[in-house]
Amino acid sequence: MSERKSLDSLFTLVHTLKRNLHDRIEELDLGITPMHVRVIKIINHKPHCTAVDIANYLNRDKAQVTRLLSSLLTQKLIIKEPNLKDKRSQCLRITESGKEIMKKISKIDKTMFEKMSTDLSKEEIAAFNRVAEKMASNLND
C-alpha cells in the first residue's frame, strides 16, 4: 500500500470517527463541546488529575485548559480539591452530574466501537491496536 493511500485511509478513519462522535454528543444536548467531553474523560480516568496533566495530555497551552475547566466548574460537572502531593496545584474530580454525562458518553463510545468494528475479528482489532499505538509512538519520538 502506498504511503499516500495509508495516510488517506487513516485520515478518513479519524475524521469519520470524530464527526460521528461529535454528532452523537450534540444529539445529547449536554451544553458542552466535544473538547469538554475529552477533558471530563481524562479527569474520569486519571486519579489525582491536575490542570497541567490535562494540558500535557491534550498538548494544549494552560490558558486553553483553564478556559475549558472554568466552564466545567461553572456547570458543576467537576470540582477542585486540594492536591495532597503538591500544595501548589489542585486535583480535579467529576461530580455526580459529570458522572451522569460520562454514562451517556460511555454508551456512545461503546456504540461507535461496535459499529466501527463490525465484521472485524478480535485478531484484526488487536493488530490494529498494535499498529496504531506504534504509529503514535513513532510520531511522538
Secondary structure per residue as TSV (DSSP state, phi and psi in degrees):
chain	resnum	aa	ss	phi	psi
A	1	M	-	360.0	136.1
A	2	S	-	-70.9	157.6
A	3	E	H	-59.0	-44.4
A	4	R	H	-62.9	-42.9
A	5	K	H	-63.1	-41.2
A	6	S	H	-63.3	-45.7
A	7	L	H	-65.1	-41.1
A	8	D	H	-63.1	-42.2
A	9	S	H	-63.3	-43.3
A	10	L	H	-65.9	-44.2
A	11	F	H	-61.4	-44.2
A	12	T	H	-60.7	-43.6
A	13	L	H	-61.6	-50.8
A	14	V	H	-62.4	-46.3
A	15	H	H	-63.3	-44.4
A	16	T	H	-64.6	-43.7
A	17	L	H	-62.8	-47.2
A	18	K	H	-60.1	-44.8
A	19	R	H	-63.1	-44.5
A	20	N	H	-62.6	-44.2
A	21	L	H	-63.5	-44.8
A	22	H	H	-60.0	-43.3
A	23	D	H	-62.2	-44.4
A	24	R	H	-65.6	-38.2
A	25	I	H	-66.5	-43.0
A	26	E	H	-63.6	-34.6
A	27	E	H	-62.5	-28.9
A	28	L	H	-72.5	-18.4
A	29	D	T	52.3	54.6
A	30	L	-	-84.3	-14.4
A	31	G	S	79.2	16.3
A	32	I	S	-132.7	157.5
A	33	T	-	-88.4	164.7
A	34	P	H	-56.8	-32.0
A	35	M	H	-66.7	-37.2
A	36	H	H	-61.9	-39.6
A	37	V	H	-61.6	-42.3
A	38	R	H	-60.1	-41.5
A	39	V	H	-64.7	-44.7
A	40	I	H	-60.4	-40.7
A	41	K	H	-61.7	-43.2
A	42	I	H	-62.0	-47.5
A	43	I	H	-61.9	-39.8
A	44	N	H	-63.9	-36.7
A	45	H	H	-93.1	-18.3
A	46	K	S	-109.4	113.2
A	47	P	T	-64.2	144.6
A	48	H	T	56.7	43.0
A	49	C	B	-74.3	134.4
A	50	T	-	-117.8	169.3
A	51	A	H	-60.3	-37.0
A	52	V	H	-64.7	-39.7
A	53	D	H	-58.3	-44.4
A	54	I	H	-65.8	-44.9
A	55	A	H	-58.6	-43.5
A	56	N	H	-66.4	-44.6
A	57	Y	H	-63.7	-43.6
A	58	L	H	-85.1	-8.9
A	59	N	T	57.2	47.1
A	60	R	-	-119.9	158.1
A	61	D	-	-78.0	160.8
A	62	K	H	-62.3	-33.5
A	63	A	H	-63.7	-42.0
A	64	Q	H	-61.9	-45.5
A	65	V	H	-65.7	-39.1
A	66	T	H	-59.9	-42.1
A	67	R	H	-64.3	-42.6
A	68	L	H	-61.6	-46.7
A	69	L	H	-65.3	-37.7
A	70	S	H	-58.8	-45.0
A	71	S	H	-69.9	-35.0
A	72	L	H	-67.8	-35.7
A	73	L	H	-67.9	-43.1
A	74	T	H	-60.8	-39.6
A	75	Q	T	-80.7	-0.6
A	76	K	T	59.9	37.4
A	77	L	S	-93.1	-21.1
A	78	I	E	-137.8	162.3
A	79	I	E	-134.4	160.5
A	80	K	E	-101.4	142.8
A	81	E	E	-133.6	155.8
A	82	P	E	-59.0	141.0
A	83	N	-	-93.0	108.6
A	84	L	T	-68.7	-21.4
A	85	K	T	-85.4	-23.3
A	86	D	-	-152.1	106.1
A	87	K	T	-64.6	-16.5
A	88	R	T	-80.1	-11.9
A	89	S	S	-128.4	172.8
A	90	Q	E	-126.0	147.4
A	91	C	E	-89.1	150.6
A	92	L	E	-109.5	141.3
A	93	R	E	-139.1	146.4
A	94	I	E	-79.8	137.8
A	95	T	-	-83.2	178.3
A	96	E	H	-61.3	-39.5
A	97	S	H	-62.5	-40.7
A	98	G	H	-64.6	-37.4
A	99	K	H	-66.1	-35.7
A	100	E	H	-63.6	-41.6
A	101	I	H	-64.3	-41.5
A	102	M	H	-60.2	-36.5
A	103	K	H	-61.6	-43.6
A	104	K	H	-66.2	-42.2
A	105	I	H	-66.3	-39.7
A	106	S	H	-60.9	-38.3
A	107	K	H	-63.8	-41.9
A	108	I	H	-62.6	-46.9
A	109	D	H	-57.9	-44.3
A	110	K	H	-62.9	-46.2
A	111	T	H	-61.7	-43.9
A	112	M	H	-63.1	-43.0
A	113	F	H	-64.9	-43.2
A	114	E	H	-60.9	-43.9
A	115	K	H	-64.5	-43.9
A	116	M	H	-67.5	-32.5
A	117	S	T	-99.6	13.1
A	118	T	T	-56.2	134.1
A	119	D	T	67.5	16.7
A	120	L	-	-107.9	140.3
A	121	S	-	-81.0	165.2
A	122	K	H	-60.3	-35.8
A	123	E	H	-66.4	-41.0
A	124	E	H	-65.3	-40.3
A	125	I	H	-65.8	-42.3
A	126	A	H	-62.8	-41.7
A	127	A	H	-64.5	-42.5
A	128	F	H	-59.6	-45.8
A	129	N	H	-58.6	-44.3
A	130	R	H	-62.3	-46.5
A	131	V	H	-65.1	-46.0
A	132	A	H	-61.9	-44.2
A	133	E	H	-63.5	-39.7
A	134	K	H	-65.5	-44.2
A	135	M	H	-62.4	-43.4
A	136	A	H	-62.6	-41.5
A	137	S	H	-62.7	-42.7
A	138	N	H	-60.2	-41.2
A	139	L	H	-69.9	-29.8
A	140	N	H	-83.8	-13.7
A	141	D	-	-77.3	360.0
